[in-house]
Amino acid sequence: MPNSDLTPRPARDSQSEMTELVLPNDTNPLHGLLGGRLMHWMDIAAAMAAHRHARHYVVTASVDHLDFVSSARVGNFIVLRSSVNRAFNTSMEVGVKVWAENYLLNKRTHVSSAYFTFVAVDKEGRPQLVPQVIPETPEEKHRFEGAARRREHRLAEREIRRNNRSSRP
Ligand SMILES: CC(C)(COP(=O)(O)OP(=O)(O)OC[C@H]1O[C@@H](n2cnc3c(N)ncnc32)[C@H](O)[C@@H]1OP(=O)(O)O)[C@@H](O)C(=O)NCCC(=O)NCCS
């Protein structure tokens, strides 16, 4: 059964890490990792953090802007780290950062980062309240503050998109 305990939880409790190996089936004809495959892994890494924080079923509500800042190649490890930056009512902002690791050179390169919004839901898909996040480190506090600004922007953009949709013939 999902947990209904709304006691605030430290950001560190949601921290998650997953590692994937880039295989030929994950790549384009230039042997670079497919963007879609990376987005899939990022969604899963983000969902892990959201599940750990909410201790509930969650769904992806939105993903903010996503840049692929460098490419990953066949044979690289893809390291994905995620944590819940801030919880609101039923939604949470999750940050995900991704590196490509070349284990032959013992070198990691930043590949992508993104903010995901997850919503905790019950079995019928109805939004459910989530516990607040307690940021502890200076970095967590910085992400916590930024999350409030980003949410305002995100919801304002959603409103614009809604209005555009409803004014279309
Ligand atoms: C996400 C979803 C549950 C929101 O339901 P809704 O009826 O719009 O609910 P509400 O308007 O009450 O919003 C619930 C929360 O989601 C947030 N939210 C909804 N859409 C959002 C969006 N596009 N971006 C950011 N936050 C969003 C709201 O701000 C609200 O947050 P809060 O409770 O913390 O204040 C619903 O749209 C849904 O089920 N979408 C499909 C999800 C899905 O299938 N994902 C892919 C597979 S996991």
The ligand as an ORCA input file, in Angstrom:
! r2SCAN-3c Opt
* xyz 0 1
  C      -0.307     14.920    -14.304
  C      -1.795     14.777    -13.978
  C      -1.980     13.698    -12.883
  C      -2.280     16.123    -13.435
  O      -3.644     15.980    -13.226
  P      -4.630     17.265    -13.221
  O      -6.001     16.762    -13.193
  O      -4.195     18.228    -14.271
  O      -4.358     17.775    -11.779
  P      -4.143     19.242    -11.256
  O      -4.460     20.320    -12.219
  O      -4.857     19.234     -9.932
  O      -2.578     19.250    -11.000
  C      -1.978     18.410    -10.030
  C      -0.578     18.874     -9.827
  O       0.160     18.665    -11.039
  C       0.781     19.860    -11.441
  N       0.824     19.844    -12.893
  C      -0.143     19.433    -13.729
  N       0.273     19.550    -14.998
  C       1.535     20.043    -14.948
  C       2.496     20.389    -15.928
  N       2.243     20.258    -17.229
  N       3.691     20.855    -15.520
  C       3.956     20.987    -14.202
  N       3.101     20.678    -13.224
  C       1.885     20.215    -13.602
  C      -0.101     20.963    -10.888
  O       0.598     22.177    -10.755
  C      -0.459     20.376     -9.546
  O       0.631     20.546     -8.640
  P       0.410     20.782     -7.062
  O      -0.675     19.840     -6.602
  O       1.716     20.441     -6.453
  O       0.011     22.221     -6.882
  C      -2.639     14.378    -15.239
  O      -2.572     15.443    -16.181
  C      -2.172     13.094    -15.876
  O      -2.481     11.997    -15.397
  N      -1.401     13.195    -16.987
  C      -0.867     12.024    -17.656
  C       0.399     11.542    -16.944
  C       1.091     10.470    -17.742
  O       0.455      9.604    -18.295
  N       2.435     10.541    -17.789
  C       3.226      9.682    -18.597
  C       3.367      8.326    -18.086
  S       3.964      8.211    -16.425
*
